[in-house]
């Protein structure tokens, strides 16, 4: 039996203010909903226009993989909104084992690269949030100061569902709460954030060479990170 696939059925795609606040995307006058049939209300016109552009670009069978803003918006409505506190707690917990806090015991060139790249961000987190995270050499757990973790947790909890959806990827793809927040706040670029999260991997490549499959996986992750940074920006654009 042939699987049914959704196909383009509309001509006009429009963005209009929603009676719920925010903006809706209309297909021939019908409001776009999430896959779970919930209203898709976007927080800014810029994000709504980005979602609308993805729907305008569809031809023939719908290609969800070419609609990253729509997919992220669906996730915000269906997954993040109903469990906002739980998502915040999960992301804040990255501060307990932040990538920037666990340094290689050697060789010296690698430890120096980590310190030069990561120490300034730990300093920034302290000045920006009053959260001083400590670093160690090795992988044994280090207990961070409760006050520092509480400050970072409070920062994450103040973020609303749509940008929190972006922050989720900024943190989980880099393995660092501090890097994710720094990219979100514009303290560093998304490309810089990616590079900071890949110091260990780049060291291994410099020593042993590049693996094609691992590089393809890394490229895919980087593309997701770039999208997350863009989605975050659209959540605050006019």
ChimeraX commands (.cxc) that place a marker at each C-alpha (Angstrom):
marker #1 position 0.00,0.00,0.00 radius 0.5
marker #1 position 1.45,3.36,-1.02 radius 0.5
marker #1 position 2.02,5.77,1.88 radius 0.5
marker #1 position 0.04,8.98,1.56 radius 0.5
marker #1 position 2.16,12.12,1.50 radius 0.5
marker #1 position 0.95,15.67,1.97 radius 0.5
marker #1 position 1.09,17.85,-1.11 radius 0.5
marker #1 position 0.78,21.56,-1.69 radius 0.5
marker #1 position -2.89,22.49,-1.83 radius 0.5
marker #1 position -2.71,26.27,-1.43 radius 0.5
marker #1 position -1.94,29.28,-3.60 radius 0.5
marker #1 position -1.66,32.24,-1.24 radius 0.5
marker #1 position 0.46,32.44,1.91 radius 0.5
marker #1 position -0.12,35.43,4.19 radius 0.5
marker #1 position 0.95,36.66,7.61 radius 0.5
marker #1 position -1.68,38.30,9.81 radius 0.5
marker #1 position -1.92,39.42,13.45 radius 0.5
marker #1 position -3.44,36.73,15.64 radius 0.5
marker #1 position -6.30,37.35,18.03 radius 0.5
marker #1 position -4.22,35.44,20.57 radius 0.5
marker #1 position -1.38,37.93,20.22 radius 0.5
marker #1 position 1.55,37.45,17.90 radius 0.5
marker #1 position 1.11,36.41,14.27 radius 0.5
marker #1 position -0.42,33.58,12.28 radius 0.5
marker #1 position 0.41,32.20,8.85 radius 0.5
marker #1 position -2.55,31.65,6.52 radius 0.5
marker #1 position -2.75,29.24,3.60 radius 0.5
marker #1 position -5.54,30.48,1.34 radius 0.5
marker #1 position -7.04,32.12,4.42 radius 0.5
marker #1 position -6.74,29.06,6.68 radius 0.5
marker #1 position -4.54,29.29,9.76 radius 0.5
marker #1 position -1.52,26.99,9.83 radius 0.5
marker #1 position -1.62,24.64,12.81 radius 0.5
marker #1 position 0.97,22.34,14.34 radius 0.5
marker #1 position 0.95,18.62,13.47 radius 0.5
marker #1 position -1.00,18.11,16.70 radius 0.5
marker #1 position -3.66,20.58,15.49 radius 0.5
marker #1 position -2.68,23.35,17.92 radius 0.5
marker #1 position -2.75,26.97,16.69 radius 0.5
marker #1 position 0.67,28.03,15.44 radius 0.5
marker #1 position 0.98,31.56,16.80 radius 0.5
marker #1 position 4.40,33.13,16.23 radius 0.5
marker #1 position 5.75,35.75,18.67 radius 0.5
marker #1 position 7.13,38.17,16.05 radius 0.5
marker #1 position 6.27,39.15,12.51 radius 0.5
marker #1 position 9.86,38.37,11.47 radius 0.5
marker #1 position 9.50,34.77,12.59 radius 0.5
marker #1 position 6.06,34.50,11.00 radius 0.5
marker #1 position 7.45,35.80,7.70 radius 0.5
marker #1 position 10.28,33.24,7.88 radius 0.5
marker #1 position 7.76,30.45,8.44 radius 0.5
marker #1 position 5.56,31.80,5.62 radius 0.5
marker #1 position 8.54,31.83,3.27 radius 0.5
marker #1 position 9.07,28.12,3.90 radius 0.5
marker #1 position 5.46,27.36,3.01 radius 0.5
marker #1 position 5.67,29.50,-0.14 radius 0.5
marker #1 position 8.76,27.56,-1.24 radius 0.5
marker #1 position 7.03,24.17,-1.13 radius 0.5
marker #1 position 6.21,22.56,-4.46 radius 0.5
marker #1 position 4.48,19.23,-4.94 radius 0.5
marker #1 position 5.03,16.99,-1.90 radius 0.5
marker #1 position 5.78,18.81,1.33 radius 0.5
marker #1 position 9.42,18.51,2.39 radius 0.5
marker #1 position 9.55,19.09,6.18 radius 0.5
marker #1 position 13.35,18.98,6.22 radius 0.5
marker #1 position 13.37,22.17,4.14 radius 0.5
marker #1 position 11.19,23.96,6.75 radius 0.5
marker #1 position 13.43,24.36,9.82 radius 0.5
marker #1 position 11.66,27.44,11.19 radius 0.5
marker #1 position 8.27,25.74,10.93 radius 0.5
marker #1 position 9.61,22.64,12.66 radius 0.5
marker #1 position 11.18,24.64,15.48 radius 0.5
marker #1 position 7.99,26.66,15.92 radius 0.5
marker #1 position 5.97,23.45,16.10 radius 0.5
marker #1 position 8.33,22.15,18.78 radius 0.5
marker #1 position 7.95,25.36,20.77 radius 0.5
marker #1 position 4.17,25.01,20.81 radius 0.5
marker #1 position 3.81,21.25,21.24 radius 0.5
marker #1 position 6.83,20.32,23.35 radius 0.5
marker #1 position 8.30,23.33,25.14 radius 0.5
marker #1 position 5.22,25.30,26.15 radius 0.5
marker #1 position 3.51,22.38,27.97 radius 0.5
marker #1 position 6.66,21.58,29.98 radius 0.5
marker #1 position 8.47,24.89,30.13 radius 0.5
marker #1 position 9.77,24.48,33.70 radius 0.5
marker #1 position 11.05,20.97,33.02 radius 0.5
marker #1 position 12.91,22.06,29.88 radius 0.5
marker #1 position 14.45,24.98,31.79 radius 0.5
marker #1 position 15.61,22.68,34.58 radius 0.5
marker #1 position 17.14,20.26,32.09 radius 0.5
marker #1 position 19.07,23.00,30.33 radius 0.5
marker #1 position 20.16,24.69,33.55 radius 0.5
marker #1 position 21.61,21.37,34.70 radius 0.5
marker #1 position 24.25,21.69,31.99 radius 0.5
marker #1 position 25.90,24.22,34.29 radius 0.5
marker #1 position 26.75,21.39,36.67 radius 0.5
marker #1 position 28.87,19.63,34.02 radius 0.5
marker #1 position 29.62,22.45,31.60 radius 0.5
marker #1 position 32.08,21.60,28.83 radius 0.5
marker #1 position 34.17,24.65,29.69 radius 0.5
marker #1 position 34.87,23.33,33.18 radius 0.5
marker #1 position 36.51,20.04,32.23 radius 0.5
marker #1 position 40.02,20.42,30.89 radius 0.5
marker #1 position 42.39,17.85,29.47 radius 0.5
marker #1 position 45.25,16.87,31.83 radius 0.5
marker #1 position 47.58,17.06,28.83 radius 0.5
marker #1 position 49.31,17.58,26.52 radius 0.5
marker #1 position 50.31,21.09,27.45 radius 0.5
marker #1 position 49.45,22.57,24.05 radius 0.5
marker #1 position 45.86,21.33,24.34 radius 0.5
marker #1 position 45.40,22.51,27.92 radius 0.5
marker #1 position 46.76,25.92,26.94 radius 0.5
marker #1 position 44.34,26.13,23.99 radius 0.5
marker #1 position 41.41,25.25,26.24 radius 0.5
marker #1 position 42.38,27.81,28.85 radius 0.5
marker #1 position 42.89,30.60,26.31 radius 0.5
marker #1 position 39.55,29.87,24.66 radius 0.5
marker #1 position 37.36,28.96,27.63 radius 0.5
marker #1 position 38.59,31.06,30.57 radius 0.5
marker #1 position 37.32,34.36,29.05 radius 0.5
marker #1 position 33.82,32.88,28.74 radius 0.5
marker #1 position 33.82,31.72,32.36 radius 0.5
marker #1 position 34.88,35.26,33.30 radius 0.5
marker #1 position 32.01,36.62,31.19 radius 0.5
marker #1 position 29.48,34.35,32.92 radius 0.5
marker #1 position 30.68,35.65,36.26 radius 0.5
marker #1 position 30.41,39.31,35.26 radius 0.5
marker #1 position 27.12,38.86,33.37 radius 0.5
marker #1 position 25.22,36.57,35.74 radius 0.5
marker #1 position 27.26,36.56,38.94 radius 0.5
marker #1 position 27.94,32.88,38.28 radius 0.5
marker #1 position 31.52,31.74,38.79 radius 0.5
marker #1 position 32.03,28.20,37.55 radius 0.5
marker #1 position 35.29,26.46,38.44 radius 0.5
marker #1 position 37.30,24.27,36.10 radius 0.5
marker #1 position 39.37,21.15,36.73 radius 0.5
marker #1 position 41.69,18.87,34.80 radius 0.5
marker #1 position 40.09,15.51,34.11 radius 0.5
marker #1 position 36.57,14.13,34.02 radius 0.5
marker #1 position 35.79,13.58,37.70 radius 0.5
marker #1 position 32.77,15.66,38.76 radius 0.5
marker #1 position 33.39,19.03,40.38 radius 0.5
marker #1 position 30.80,20.58,42.68 radius 0.5
marker #1 position 29.90,24.05,41.47 radius 0.5
marker #1 position 28.82,26.75,43.90 radius 0.5
marker #1 position 25.05,26.53,44.52 radius 0.5
marker #1 position 24.75,30.31,44.13 radius 0.5
marker #1 position 26.36,30.17,40.69 radius 0.5
marker #1 position 24.07,27.38,39.54 radius 0.5
marker #1 position 21.03,29.19,40.95 radius 0.5
marker #1 position 21.93,32.36,39.04 radius 0.5
marker #1 position 22.24,30.48,35.77 radius 0.5
marker #1 position 19.04,28.57,36.46 radius 0.5
marker #1 position 17.15,31.82,37.05 radius 0.5
marker #1 position 18.42,33.19,33.74 radius 0.5
marker #1 position 17.21,30.15,31.82 radius 0.5
marker #1 position 13.81,30.16,33.54 radius 0.5
marker #1 position 13.08,33.73,32.46 radius 0.5
marker #1 position 13.25,32.76,28.77 radius 0.5
marker #1 position 9.94,32.15,27.02 radius 0.5
marker #1 position 9.06,29.03,25.05 radius 0.5
marker #1 position 10.01,30.08,21.52 radius 0.5
marker #1 position 13.52,31.38,22.26 radius 0.5
marker #1 position 13.93,28.56,24.78 radius 0.5
marker #1 position 13.48,26.14,21.89 radius 0.5
marker #1 position 16.46,27.75,20.19 radius 0.5
marker #1 position 18.47,27.87,23.40 radius 0.5
marker #1 position 17.90,24.14,23.83 radius 0.5
marker #1 position 19.89,23.46,20.66 radius 0.5
marker #1 position 22.51,26.13,21.39 radius 0.5
marker #1 position 23.26,24.37,24.68 radius 0.5
marker #1 position 22.86,20.71,23.80 radius 0.5
marker #1 position 24.80,20.91,20.53 radius 0.5
marker #1 position 27.77,22.62,22.20 radius 0.5
marker #1 position 27.56,20.80,25.53 radius 0.5
marker #1 position 27.83,24.11,27.34 radius 0.5
marker #1 position 25.27,26.27,29.09 radius 0.5
marker #1 position 27.72,29.16,29.08 radius 0.5
marker #1 position 28.45,28.90,25.35 radius 0.5
marker #1 position 24.74,28.63,24.57 radius 0.5
marker #1 position 23.90,31.75,26.57 radius 0.5
marker #1 position 26.86,33.65,25.12 radius 0.5
marker #1 position 25.69,32.95,21.56 radius 0.5
marker #1 position 22.08,33.79,22.43 radius 0.5
marker #1 position 23.07,37.12,23.97 radius 0.5
marker #1 position 25.34,38.02,21.08 radius 0.5
marker #1 position 28.45,38.00,23.24 radius 0.5
marker #1 position 30.03,35.64,20.70 radius 0.5
marker #1 position 29.00,34.62,17.21 radius 0.5
marker #1 position 27.48,31.24,16.50 radius 0.5
marker #1 position 30.59,30.33,14.50 radius 0.5
marker #1 position 32.77,31.22,17.50 radius 0.5
marker #1 position 30.51,29.15,19.74 radius 0.5
marker #1 position 30.89,26.17,17.43 radius 0.5
marker #1 position 34.66,26.52,17.37 radius 0.5
marker #1 position 34.81,26.78,21.17 radius 0.5
marker #1 position 32.82,23.58,21.52 radius 0.5
marker #1 position 35.11,21.72,19.13 radius 0.5
marker #1 position 38.56,22.35,20.59 radius 0.5
marker #1 position 39.04,18.75,21.70 radius 0.5
marker #1 position 37.79,17.36,18.39 radius 0.5
marker #1 position 39.99,19.70,16.37 radius 0.5
marker #1 position 42.98,18.64,18.45 radius 0.5
marker #1 position 42.28,15.01,17.64 radius 0.5
marker #1 position 41.95,15.82,13.95 radius 0.5
marker #1 position 45.28,17.66,14.02 radius 0.5
marker #1 position 46.89,14.54,15.48 radius 0.5
marker #1 position 45.16,11.71,13.63 radius 0.5
marker #1 position 43.53,13.23,10.59 radius 0.5
marker #1 position 39.92,13.74,9.56 radius 0.5
marker #1 position 37.27,11.01,9.35 radius 0.5
marker #1 position 34.78,11.62,6.54 radius 0.5
marker #1 position 31.75,10.24,8.38 radius 0.5
marker #1 position 32.53,12.16,11.56 radius 0.5
marker #1 position 32.98,15.31,9.49 radius 0.5
marker #1 position 29.58,14.84,7.88 radius 0.5
marker #1 position 28.01,14.45,11.31 radius 0.5
marker #1 position 29.84,17.54,12.55 radius 0.5
marker #1 position 28.67,19.56,9.53 radius 0.5
marker #1 position 25.07,18.54,10.24 radius 0.5
marker #1 position 25.37,19.57,13.89 radius 0.5
marker #1 position 26.91,22.89,12.91 radius 0.5
marker #1 position 24.02,23.58,10.51 radius 0.5
marker #1 position 21.57,22.88,13.33 radius 0.5
marker #1 position 23.47,25.28,15.58 radius 0.5
marker #1 position 23.40,28.03,12.96 radius 0.5
marker #1 position 19.66,27.52,12.56 radius 0.5
marker #1 position 19.15,27.71,16.33 radius 0.5
marker #1 position 20.97,31.05,16.48 radius 0.5
marker #1 position 18.87,32.37,13.60 radius 0.5
marker #1 position 15.64,31.14,15.21 radius 0.5
marker #1 position 16.60,32.85,18.48 radius 0.5
marker #1 position 17.15,36.15,16.64 radius 0.5
marker #1 position 13.82,35.88,14.82 radius 0.5
marker #1 position 12.06,35.48,18.17 radius 0.5
marker #1 position 13.12,39.02,19.09 radius 0.5
marker #1 position 13.18,40.76,15.70 radius 0.5
marker #1 position 10.52,43.28,14.77 radius 0.5
marker link #1:1,2 radius 0.2
marker link #1:2,3 radius 0.2
marker link #1:3,4 radius 0.2
marker link #1:4,5 radius 0.2
marker link #1:5,6 radius 0.2
marker link #1:6,7 radius 0.2
marker link #1:7,8 radius 0.2
marker link #1:8,9 radius 0.2
marker link #1:9,10 radius 0.2
marker link #1:10,11 radius 0.2
marker link #1:11,12 radius 0.2
marker link #1:12,13 radius 0.2
marker link #1:13,14 radius 0.2
marker link #1:14,15 radius 0.2
marker link #1:15,16 radius 0.2
marker link #1:16,17 radius 0.2
marker link #1:17,18 radius 0.2
marker link #1:18,19 radius 0.2
marker link #1:19,20 radius 0.2
marker link #1:20,21 radius 0.2
marker link #1:21,22 radius 0.2
marker link #1:22,23 radius 0.2
marker link #1:23,24 radius 0.2
marker link #1:24,25 radius 0.2
marker link #1:25,26 radius 0.2
marker link #1:26,27 radius 0.2
marker link #1:27,28 radius 0.2
marker link #1:28,29 radius 0.2
marker link #1:29,30 radius 0.2
marker link #1:30,31 radius 0.2
marker link #1:31,32 radius 0.2
marker link #1:32,33 radius 0.2
marker link #1:33,34 radius 0.2
marker link #1:34,35 radius 0.2
marker link #1:35,36 radius 0.2
marker link #1:36,37 radius 0.2
marker link #1:37,38 radius 0.2
marker link #1:38,39 radius 0.2
marker link #1:39,40 radius 0.2
marker link #1:40,41 radius 0.2
marker link #1:41,42 radius 0.2
marker link #1:42,43 radius 0.2
marker link #1:43,44 radius 0.2
marker link #1:44,45 radius 0.2
marker link #1:45,46 radius 0.2
marker link #1:46,47 radius 0.2
marker link #1:47,48 radius 0.2
marker link #1:48,49 radius 0.2
marker link #1:49,50 radius 0.2
marker link #1:50,51 radius 0.2
marker link #1:51,52 radius 0.2
marker link #1:52,53 radius 0.2
marker link #1:53,54 radius 0.2
marker link #1:54,55 radius 0.2
marker link #1:55,56 radius 0.2
marker link #1:56,57 radius 0.2
marker link #1:57,58 radius 0.2
marker link #1:58,59 radius 0.2
marker link #1:59,60 radius 0.2
marker link #1:60,61 radius 0.2
marker link #1:61,62 radius 0.2
marker link #1:62,63 radius 0.2
marker link #1:63,64 radius 0.2
marker link #1:64,65 radius 0.2
marker link #1:65,66 radius 0.2
marker link #1:66,67 radius 0.2
marker link #1:67,68 radius 0.2
marker link #1:68,69 radius 0.2
marker link #1:69,70 radius 0.2
marker link #1:70,71 radius 0.2
marker link #1:71,72 radius 0.2
marker link #1:72,73 radius 0.2
marker link #1:73,74 radius 0.2
marker link #1:74,75 radius 0.2
marker link #1:75,76 radius 0.2
marker link #1:76,77 radius 0.2
marker link #1:77,78 radius 0.2
marker link #1:78,79 radius 0.2
marker link #1:79,80 radius 0.2
marker link #1:80,81 radius 0.2
marker link #1:81,82 radius 0.2
marker link #1:82,83 radius 0.2
marker link #1:83,84 radius 0.2
marker link #1:84,85 radius 0.2
marker link #1:85,86 radius 0.2
marker link #1:86,87 radius 0.2
marker link #1:87,88 radius 0.2
marker link #1:88,89 radius 0.2
marker link #1:89,90 radius 0.2
marker link #1:90,91 radius 0.2
marker link #1:91,92 radius 0.2
marker link #1:92,93 radius 0.2
marker link #1:93,94 radius 0.2
marker link #1:94,95 radius 0.2
marker link #1:95,96 radius 0.2
marker link #1:96,97 radius 0.2
marker link #1:97,98 radius 0.2
marker link #1:98,99 radius 0.2
marker link #1:99,100 radius 0.2
marker link #1:100,101 radius 0.2
marker link #1:101,102 radius 0.2
marker link #1:102,103 radius 0.2
marker link #1:103,104 radius 0.2
marker link #1:104,105 radius 0.2
marker link #1:105,106 radius 0.2
marker link #1:106,107 radius 0.2
marker link #1:107,108 radius 0.2
marker link #1:108,109 radius 0.2
marker link #1:109,110 radius 0.2
marker link #1:110,111 radius 0.2
marker link #1:111,112 radius 0.2
marker link #1:112,113 radius 0.2
marker link #1:113,114 radius 0.2
marker link #1:114,115 radius 0.2
marker link #1:115,116 radius 0.2
marker link #1:116,117 radius 0.2
marker link #1:117,118 radius 0.2
marker link #1:118,119 radius 0.2
marker link #1:119,120 radius 0.2
marker link #1:120,121 radius 0.2
marker link #1:121,122 radius 0.2
marker link #1:122,123 radius 0.2
marker link #1:123,124 radius 0.2
marker link #1:124,125 radius 0.2
marker link #1:125,126 radius 0.2
marker link #1:126,127 radius 0.2
marker link #1:127,128 radius 0.2
marker link #1:128,129 radius 0.2
marker link #1:129,130 radius 0.2
marker link #1:130,131 radius 0.2
marker link #1:131,132 radius 0.2
marker link #1:132,133 radius 0.2
marker link #1:133,134 radius 0.2
marker link #1:134,135 radius 0.2
marker link #1:135,136 radius 0.2
marker link #1:136,137 radius 0.2
marker link #1:137,138 radius 0.2
marker link #1:138,139 radius 0.2
marker link #1:139,140 radius 0.2
marker link #1:140,141 radius 0.2
marker link #1:141,142 radius 0.2
marker link #1:142,143 radius 0.2
marker link #1:143,144 radius 0.2
marker link #1:144,145 radius 0.2
marker link #1:145,146 radius 0.2
marker link #1:146,147 radius 0.2
marker link #1:147,148 radius 0.2
marker link #1:148,149 radius 0.2
marker link #1:149,150 radius 0.2
marker link #1:150,151 radius 0.2
marker link #1:151,152 radius 0.2
marker link #1:152,153 radius 0.2
marker link #1:153,154 radius 0.2
marker link #1:154,155 radius 0.2
marker link #1:155,156 radius 0.2
marker link #1:156,157 radius 0.2
marker link #1:157,158 radius 0.2
marker link #1:158,159 radius 0.2
marker link #1:159,160 radius 0.2
marker link #1:160,161 radius 0.2
marker link #1:161,162 radius 0.2
marker link #1:162,163 radius 0.2
marker link #1:163,164 radius 0.2
marker link #1:164,165 radius 0.2
marker link #1:165,166 radius 0.2
marker link #1:166,167 radius 0.2
marker link #1:167,168 radius 0.2
marker link #1:168,169 radius 0.2
marker link #1:169,170 radius 0.2
marker link #1:170,171 radius 0.2
marker link #1:171,172 radius 0.2
marker link #1:172,173 radius 0.2
marker link #1:173,174 radius 0.2
marker link #1:174,175 radius 0.2
marker link #1:175,176 radius 0.2
marker link #1:176,177 radius 0.2
marker link #1:177,178 radius 0.2
marker link #1:178,179 radius 0.2
marker link #1:179,180 radius 0.2
marker link #1:180,181 radius 0.2
marker link #1:181,182 radius 0.2
marker link #1:182,183 radius 0.2
marker link #1:183,184 radius 0.2
marker link #1:184,185 radius 0.2
marker link #1:185,186 radius 0.2
marker link #1:186,187 radius 0.2
marker link #1:187,188 radius 0.2
marker link #1:188,189 radius 0.2
marker link #1:189,190 radius 0.2
marker link #1:190,191 radius 0.2
marker link #1:191,192 radius 0.2
marker link #1:192,193 radius 0.2
marker link #1:193,194 radius 0.2
marker link #1:194,195 radius 0.2
marker link #1:195,196 radius 0.2
marker link #1:196,197 radius 0.2
marker link #1:197,198 radius 0.2
marker link #1:198,199 radius 0.2
marker link #1:199,200 radius 0.2
marker link #1:200,201 radius 0.2
marker link #1:201,202 radius 0.2
marker link #1:202,203 radius 0.2
marker link #1:203,204 radius 0.2
marker link #1:204,205 radius 0.2
marker link #1:205,206 radius 0.2
marker link #1:206,207 radius 0.2
marker link #1:207,208 radius 0.2
marker link #1:208,209 radius 0.2
marker link #1:209,210 radius 0.2
marker link #1:210,211 radius 0.2
marker link #1:211,212 radius 0.2
marker link #1:212,213 radius 0.2
marker link #1:213,214 radius 0.2
marker link #1:214,215 radius 0.2
marker link #1:215,216 radius 0.2
marker link #1:216,217 radius 0.2
marker link #1:217,218 radius 0.2
marker link #1:218,219 radius 0.2
marker link #1:219,220 radius 0.2
marker link #1:220,221 radius 0.2
marker link #1:221,222 radius 0.2
marker link #1:222,223 radius 0.2
marker link #1:223,224 radius 0.2
marker link #1:224,225 radius 0.2
marker link #1:225,226 radius 0.2
marker link #1:226,227 radius 0.2
marker link #1:227,228 radius 0.2
marker link #1:228,229 radius 0.2
marker link #1:229,230 radius 0.2
marker link #1:230,231 radius 0.2
marker link #1:231,232 radius 0.2
marker link #1:232,233 radius 0.2
marker link #1:233,234 radius 0.2
marker link #1:234,235 radius 0.2
marker link #1:235,236 radius 0.2
marker link #1:236,237 radius 0.2
marker link #1:237,238 radius 0.2
view
